[in-house]
Amino acid sequence: MFHLNQNFSKSKISPPKFEGNKLGFLATRSPHRINPIGLTLAKIIKIEKNEIVISLVDMISGTPVLDIKPYHHLESVDIQHIKYPSWIKSEAEDKKKANVSFSEKSLNSLRNIMQNNKLLFYDNYDDLVTLIKGILEIDPHSKYTKKKKEVMLYAFYIDKLNVIYEYDANNKEVMIQNIEYSEEYKKLRNKSWLENYESINNK
C-alpha cells in the first residue's frame, strides 16, 4: 500500500518523462492514485519461521503488505497482444543505459560501512555495488533533469545508505562520489546541503 501518498484527489497527473503533458492517473503508472493499493512481482530469497525475505521489489521500508500470492505463468497476459500507450513506447525505445562509475572514495566508504555497521537488507559488498549501479544504469531521472546542461549533484537513500553522485545528462554518465551511513532517512538534496557538501569536498 502506498502509505506515504495521502490525500490525493487529482484526476490528471504529469508523468516525469511525459514532458509536462497531463494524463488521467489511470492511464499512467504513477503511485499518485485514489486507490493506494499497488501490485508488484518479487523474488523470494528465503523463508525463516514467520518471516519472508524478498528482493527485486519496488517499495520502501515500512510499506504495508496486504497480500501475497504465488506467481503462475498461465495467469499472465498474452504478450503478443499487449497494447502500450505512446508515452510508454517512446520510453521503452530509449534503451541506452547510463554509464555508472564509482570513485575510489565511494568504494572505500562502502567497504568501511560494511565492516562497521549492520544494514537492514544487505550484508554483501558486491551485491550493493551491483544494486546501486543497476538503479542508476536505467537512468531514473526525469526529462526535466535531463534538460539541465550542467553536471548536477544528487543523492538517494537505500538501506541506511546515502548514495551521493554527479549526473551528466549530456553524456548520460553517473559518477558515485560518496556513500554515507545514516540510521534514518533524511532528504539530502536541498540548497544548504548542496552548498555545504560542495564546500567541504572542494577544500
Stockholm file with secondary structure:
# STOCKHOLM 1.0

chainA/1-203         MFHLNQNFSKSKISPPKFEGNKLGFLATRSPHRINPIGLTLAKIIKIEKNEIVISLVDMISGTPVLDIKPYHHLESVDIQHIKYPSWIKSEAEDKKKANVSFSEKSLNSLRNIMQNNKLLFYDNYDDLVTLIKGILEIDPHSKYTKKKKEVMLYAFYIDKLNVIYEYDANNKEVMIQNIEYSEEYKKLRNKSWLENYESINNK
#=GR chainA/1-203 SS CCTTCCSCCCSEECCTTTTTCCEEGGGSCCSCCSSCCCCCCCEEEEEETTEEEEESCCCCTTCCCCCCCCCCGGGSCCGGGCCCCHHHHHHHHCCCCCEEEECHHHHHHHHHHHHHCCCSSCCCHHHHHHHHHHHHHTCCCCHHHHTCCSCEEEEEEETTEEEEEEEETTTTEEEEEEEEECSSCCCCCSHHHHHHHHHHHTC
#=GC SS_cons         CCTTCCSCCCSEECCTTTTTCCEEGGGSCCSCCSSCCCCCCCEEEEEETTEEEEESCCCCTTCCCCCCCCCCGGGSCCGGGCCCCHHHHHHHHCCCCCEEEECHHHHHHHHHHHHHCCCSSCCCHHHHHHHHHHHHHTCCCCHHHHTCCSCEEEEEEETTEEEEEEEETTTTEEEEEEEEECSSCCCCCSHHHHHHHHHHHTC
//
